[in-house]
Amino acid sequence: MFNHIMSPVDLTHIDQLSRALDVTADMAKRYDAKVTFVSATNVTPGEVAHSPEEFRQKLADFAKQQGEKYGFDAESKAMILHDKTADLDDALVDAVDDLGADLVVMASHTPNMADHFWSSNGGSVARHSKVSVMIVRGQ
């Protein structure tokens, strides 16, 4: 049913992604699907890494750990953006197409009042992507 899962992750909040990572692993094993973990950073130094190269390596290490831990084929795609806050939604939708993913599994916060004015990243991906998107709430 699914061959390639894209799993967006925020490396600054890995501790809040356990439920979404469990769902990603379950779907990957259930469908024998490849998983690509996608994450974004700015071109300038950030909380996770001092350079885009260091960020790419940290994401690659994370993907490798997840694949070994859960037993599935895992890759990574680091997106280096000029303004992560402004560009993330479009970059995630573009990544779905670039990767040829047929399922997106991503964590999202519980909706609040601000979501009536500004969509969450998960909501934006679900609204603009042509593939199935599973939004996982909770930690």
N, C-alpha and C positions, 0 to 999 in steps of 0.2 A: 504494500500500500504506500509506504514512504521509503525513499531511497537515500535522501540527504537532508539531514536536519541542521538548521542554523540555530545556534543558541547564543544570543547576545548576552554578554556578562559585563558587569562593572567591577573591575579588579579592586576598586576601593571598597567595595561592599560584598566581598565574597561570603562573609559570615551571614549575610541575609539571603543567600541564594540557594540554600541547601534543598529546599523543596523543589525548586525549578530544576536544579541539577539532578535530583532523583528522578523527576519526571522525564527529563532528557535521556538519562541512562536507560530507564524502563522502555521508552519508545525506541531507542536505538537497538536495544537487545531484542525487543519484540519483533521489529521489522528488519533486523540485520542491516541497519542503516548507518551510513557514515555521519559523523557529527563534525561540524565546523563551529568552533567557538569564536565569536566575533566581539571585538571590543574597540573602543575609540579613545583617543587622547588628542590633546592639542599639540601643535608643533613645538610649543615651549615646555620647559620642565614642569612636571606635575607631581602630585602626591604619590603616584605609583612608581614613576621612573623619571630619570633626569634627561633622557633623550628618547627619540622615537625608536632607536635600535634597542635600547634597554627595555622599552615597553614591549616591542615585538618578541623579545626573548622571554620576558615574564609571561606573556600570553601563551607562547609556544610551550613553555614549561607547564603551565596550568593545564593546557589541553592534553599534553602527554600524561600528566598525573591522573586526569579524569578518565582517559582512555584505559590506562593500566588499572585503575581502581575498579572500574565498572565493566571492563572487558569489551570495549568497542573501538572501532577505528576513529581516531580523533585528529583533527587538524585545527589550525588557527588562522585567523585573518585579522590583522591589526589595521585599523583605519586611523590615519594621521590627518586630523582636520585642523583647519585654521581657527574655527570657533566651534568647539564640541557642542556647546549649548544650542547654538543656532542651527548647526548643520547635521546633528545626529539623526533626526528622523529620516531625512532624505537619504543619508548615507546608509542607514539600515535597510531601507527599501531597495536601494541600488544593490546592496550586497546580496540580497536574496536572489536577484536576477544574475549578478556576476557569478555567484557560486552554483547556480542551478539548483538551489534548495527547493524542496517541495513541502517542507514543514518548518515553521518557526516555533520554537518553544522558548518563552521568555518570562522572567519574573516581572511583576508590576506591583505597585503599592495599592492599597485599598483606596478606592475613589474618595475624594473629598471635595469640598466646595470649589477649590481652584480648578478642578477638572472640568467644571462647567464652562470655564473660560479658556483654559489651555489644556489640550489633550496630553495624556501621558504618552511616553515613547511607545509602549505596547499598543495603545489605542490608535496611534498614528500608523504603526506598521500594519495592524489589522485592517485599517480603513484603506490603505493605499497599496497593499501587496496583493498579488494575484494568487498567492498560495494560502494554505491553511495556516492559521496562527493560533497557538494555544497560549493563553495568558495564565500564568500560575501566580496565584496570590498567596501570601503567607510565607513564613520562613520555614 
